[in-house]
Amino acid sequence: MKRNNWSKMVQTFSRRSGLYMIFFVGIFLLISILTAVQPAYRFSSDMLNGWTKEMDSTVFYHLITMENRAYQQSFPEGEAEIPKMSDVFFELTSNVRPTDPGTLFGNEIPGFSIYDNQLLMASDNDFTHFPIESNPPLEEVLREREAVMTEEDETEETDEAEEPEEENENEQTTGDRDVVFIYNTHNRESFLPHLPNETEPDGAMHGEINITKVSDHLAEELERLGIGTQVDDTDFGELLNERGMDYHQSYEVSRDIVAEAVAGNQEIQYVFDLHRDALRKDKTTQILDGEEYAKILFVIGTGHPDYEKNLKVATELHGLLEEAYPGLSRGVFQKDGSTGNGIYNQDMANNALLIEFGGVDNTMEELYRSADALAEVFSDYYWDAEAVQSDE
């Protein structure tokens, strides 16, 4: 009789252990499938990362104690208990942790989830300085508006066109190689000082007076410093309209352009996607030597395996900017797939950055100053890197 009871206990224990093991193996298989898909298309859950970390330190140890109860003595009573399967299923499917109200607010309150992102190495790193991305309807983006350029901006453009190209002081040049590729996924992002009939950030859009002028200016300055640069002039707003797509799908169409550029030019070493922030002037302007500059922010998408390479470039450029132009850089901002695209085409090339230039209230004059500063700093960075590679 005792032998039969013992046999039943062993069978019950083995069955429970087997079920638990099958459950956790299944969870890991599910996680591997979900994380293998691009963040733009996959189910995103913060629980996948947090809960698996918890399993690493407690749950599996508890499973071992089911096989050898002697290990239970190393745990204080009440710790390392296997969570209820119903709780685990609820967290994984709803992305809400009952013990953390912030997980509920982040999903239900618009804009709340951005506070889970990280703003690194910035002097002003509270949430009020987090970048804000305009996402108006496509018809609002394409709407025709009156735009003007100030006398200072027009004079600067004229002077640049009339002045003969200056020789590169260091006599360093990439020759006929274009090693930098610049494009603008949100190419119609404009600036309120140049739109006399607009007052709202979402209305700061224009087909000509926009962020592409900053790209052109940055490219001209890089060229002057000997760094061959290619600038894409695709109107992604019109392209979205032609394809019947929405504004939030901008990165899908710009991805094709990046792929084409990288495939067509093996010399490209750096890829910059220039944007402007929707924050107001007090957060996006820095005064240096009595002149106003549009602040610069580096945005890194962490939704792909190789993001740390891009993060390294961004942090190094941020440090150089801080040294040469204190306060000009707002820092390095990391975004994953839970609050946006999460990749920003940065998985398609080495040294790919999204760079926010100023905000809706900055002027072209301020933006051009910042473009000159970035070109100067990047030139030093680029030629130093080239010198190191040539010595190896």
PyMOL commands that set and color helices and strands:
alter all, ss='L'
color gray80, all
select helices_A, chain A and resi 2-36+46-67+69-74+85-94+101-108+112-116+127-129+138-142+151-162+192-194+201-203+211-224+236-243+247-264+281-284+307-324+364-391
alter helices_A, ss='H'
color red, helices_A
select strands_A, chain A and resi 118-120+180-183+229-231+270-275+285-288+291-294+296-301+329-335+352-357
alter strands_A, ss='S'
color yellow, strands_A
deselect
rebuild
show_as cartoon
